[in-house]
C-alpha cells in the first residue's frame, strides 16, 4: 500500500458521517426524526450525535472513514482518498507507470467564500491582485468542508484537468485531487512565447509573480509553471524522464527556447536542477536561477517583505 502521511489520516478521521453525506452524497441523506438521520440505501443505518450504527448488521462507527470501509466496502486508501478528494501525494517519477486511461478529475466541493484562502495566500506574501486574478480565472478556489486552498491546472480548452490542495492552517496536509493529470499542472501563462519558468509548487510560482510585480515589471507576460511536486531524477541522471508538467507545457508551446529553473536551495532542488539541465540542454537553453536567499521563492519573498518567521514557516513545506 502507498504510504499515507499520519496527518492525512488524522484529517480524514475528523470527518463525521453526517458531514460527509451532506457534502458528498446529499441525496443519500434522509432525516429520520429530530437529530437522527438514515440513508436511502440502508434504512436501518442510523446517524446521531456524531456516531452511526447499522443495526441490521450490528456494525457501527464514529467517522465517515469507518462508514466507507465497513459499509461501502472501500479499501482504507480508497476511503481516505474519497474523503480528502485526493490521491496520496508521491514525488514525480516515483509512481509506477500504468496503462494510459482517461482520467476523470474529481474536484472537492467549493466554498461560496474565498476569505480563508485569500487570507492564507496574503499571509504568505502573495500580491492581492495576483490572488484575485487566479480566483476569478478559476485557477484557485476554497474547498469544503476544510477550506483548503485548491490550485487548478487547465487544458487548452480551459477544462480543469489537475488540482492540488493544501491546508490553510498549520497542518502539513497537501496532495493532488483524484484523477489529476500532471501534464496540466497549475500555471500562469503569459505572452512570452520563448521562455518558461519552472517551480516545485504553486506557492513558489505565485511568489515569483509577486516579485516580478514588486520589481515594476509585468508578471502577466511570463509563463510560470509548477511541477506539481518534487522532481526525483533517477540514480543515473541521464536516464531521468522529463516531468509530466514540463512535458505537457513544452508540447503545447513549441516556440519555447529558454527554460528557467527556480527550484529550492536544498539537496533535492539542486539534484533536480542538475538532472533537467542534463536531459533538456540539447533542445533548450536551461538556466539555473534559484532564490538568492532562503530555501525557496516564498522564503525569499517573505524575507523581502519583512514577514519571514522561520518557526511559523516550518510546517509549510
N, C-alpha and C positions, 0 to 999 in steps of 0.2 A: 504493500500500500504506500502511496506517496506520503511524504512527511507533511503533517499538518501542524503549524505552529500552535503552541498551547493557548496563546492569546486569541487565536481564531476560534478554537473550540470553546473557550470560555465565553466569547461573544455570542457564538451560536446558541449555547445553552441558556443564555439570558432570555431568549425569546419564548414567551409562554404560547400555548396553542391558540388561545383566543386572539392574541395579537397577530400571530402568523396567518390565521384564517381570514381575518379582516383585511390584511394587507395583500395576501397572495391568492386566496381562494374564497372571496366573499360570497359567491353563490352556493358554497358548501355549508355555510353557517346558518343555523336555524335557532331562534330563541325558543327555549322550552318553557321556562317560567322564571320570572324575576331576573336574577343574575346568572341563571343556569342556561347553557346552550347545548345543542346537539348538532349532528351533521346530517346532511341529506342521505349520504351513503350508509351511515351506521347510526340508526336512531337510538340504539342502546348505549351509544357513547355520549357521556355527559361531561360538560366542561363547567367548572365552578371554582371560584376562589384561587385561580392560578393553577389548578390541577385538573386532570382529566381521568376518566375511568370508563373503560369499555366493558360494561357489565356482563354482556353475553359471553365474553371470552375471559373475563377475570384478569384483564390487563389494564394497567394504569401507568401514569407518569406525571412529571412536573413540568415538562417542557415540550416545545414543538419538535425538538430533536428526537425525543422519546417517541412521539407520535409517528413521525416519518419512518423511523426504524421498525417499531413494533406493530404499527397498524398498516402503513402503506408498503412496507417491505423493502424500503430503500437500504442500501449499504450505508455504513456510517459516513463514508466520504461523500456519497451522493446526498445524504441528508444535510451535511454541513454546507455543501455547495448550493443546495436548494435554498436554505435559509439565508445564506450570505450573498446569494446571487453571483457567485464567483467560482473559479477553479482555483485550486491550491497553487499559489504562485511559485514557479520554478525559474532559475536563471535561464536566459536564452541559450539554446543549443544543448540543454541538458535533457530535454524531452525526447523520448524515443519516437522516431519518425513513424507515422501511422498512415494508413491508406487515406488518400485525399477524398474527403467527403464534404459536401456543402455544410457550412456552419451557420447555425441559427443563433444569433446574438440574443441573449436574454438579459435585458436591462432591468435593474431594480425599479420599484415604483418611485415616481418623482414627487418631491415635496412641492407644495404650491409656493413656498417661500424659499429664497436663496440667502437669507440673512446669515445662517450659520457658516456656509462655505465662503461667503463674501468676507465675513469677519476673520475666518481662518486664513484665507489667502492674503488678506491685507496685513494680518499679523506676521506673515512670512515675508513682508516687504513688497509683494506684488502690487503693481500700479493699479489704481481703481479703474481707470479707463480700459486697461487690458482685461481685467476681471469682467467688467461689464460687457465688453466685446465678445468674450468667449461664452458668456451666459446667453447673450442674445443670439449668437450663432449656433447654439445647441452643442457647443464643444465641452461645456461644463454644466453639471446640474447637481442639485442636492437630493439625495435619495432618502427613502423611508424604509424602515422606521428609525434608523440610527443616524440620519442626517450626515452621511458620509459625503465627501466630495467625489464626484464621478467624472472622469476625463474621457471624452468620447473621440474616437477616430472614425472618419467617414470615407467612403469610396468616392470615385469620380462623379457619381450621380448624386452625392450628398446623403447617401444612405448610411446610417451608423453600422459599422462592421466590427468595431473594437471599443471596449470600455475598461478602464482601470479605476478602482475605487481606493480611497484611503480615508481613515478616520480623521475627524476634525478635532478630536480630543487628544489626550496623551497616550492613547492606545497605539500600538505598533501595527494595528490592523491595516492590511493592504493586500491587493490582489487584482486579478482580472475577472471580468464578468464572464459567465459561462457562455461559450460559443464565440469568444473573441478571436479575431483573426489579426495576428500581429503585423501582417502586411499593411494594415491600415491603422497604424498606431496614432496616438494623439499627436497633432502637429498644427503649427500655424504656417499657412502657405502664403508667400509673398510674391512680388512681381519680379524678383531677381531670378531669372531662369538659369543662371550659370553656376550658382553656389547654394550649398545646403549646410546647415549647422546641425550637428548631432549631439544629443544629450542622453543621459541614462534614464531620466524620468521627466514627467510633465512639469513638475515644480521648477526644475532647473531651466527648462525651456522658457517658462514664464518669467523666471528671474532674469534671464538673459535679455528677453524682450524689454523688461523694465530698465535694465542697464543701458540698452540702446536708447531708449527714450530719455533717460537721465543725461545722456551724452549729447542730447539735442538732435539726434538722428531719427529717421522714420522706421520704427520697428515693423511696420506693415510691409516693408519691401523684402524682408528676409524670410527664408524658409527655415523654420525651426522644428526639428523632428525629434521626438522621444523614441528611444529604442524599446520602450515598454518593458524594461527590466535590465538587470545587469547582464552584460555580454560576457560569456565564458568561452574563450577560444580553446581549441584542442591542445593536447600536450605538445604535438608538433604543430607549431603555429601556422606554418604554410599550408596545412591541411584543414584549417578552420573554414567554416562556412560564413558567408555574409549574413548578418542578422536579417530576419524576415522583414523588419520595419525598414531597414535600409534597402533591401532588395525590392520591396514594394514601391518605395518612393522613387528610386532610380529608374525603375521600369516605366513609370508613368511620367517621368521627367527626363527624357533622353538628352536634353541640352545641358545638363549639369556637367561642369568641368572641374569644379573645386569642392572638396569636402572638408569642412572644418570640424575637428573633433574636440568636444568640450567635456571630457569625462573627468571623473573625480581624481583628486590628488591622493590616491591610495594605491595599494598594490594591485587591486582588481582593475581600477581605472587605467593605471599605467600599462598593464598587460593587455587590456582590451585595445588601447590606443596602438600599441606596438603591432598587434595582430592585424588591425584594419589597415594600418599603413603598409604592411607587407602584402596583404591579399588584394588591395584595391589600387595600389600605386601604379600598376601597369596600365590602368584605364583612366585614372583621375589624379589630380593634384591633391594630396592628402596632407593636411596641416594639423599639427598638434597645438591646441590653444586652450590649455586648462585654466582654471581661475588662478589669479595671481596670489590670492590669499584664501585660507580656509580649505575645507575638504571638497566643497562643491560650489556651484554658482549661487545657490541660495545662501550658503555661508558668506560668500563674497559680497552678495547684495546686502545682507543684514549688517555686515561689518561696515559697508559704505554708508548705510543709513543710521548706524549707531544703535541698532537694536539687537545685535548679536549677543546671546547669552548661552554659553556652552551647556550649562546644566539643563536649561529648558529645551534645548535643541537635541539633546542626547537621544531622545526617543524617536526622532523623526525619520532616521534613515535605516 
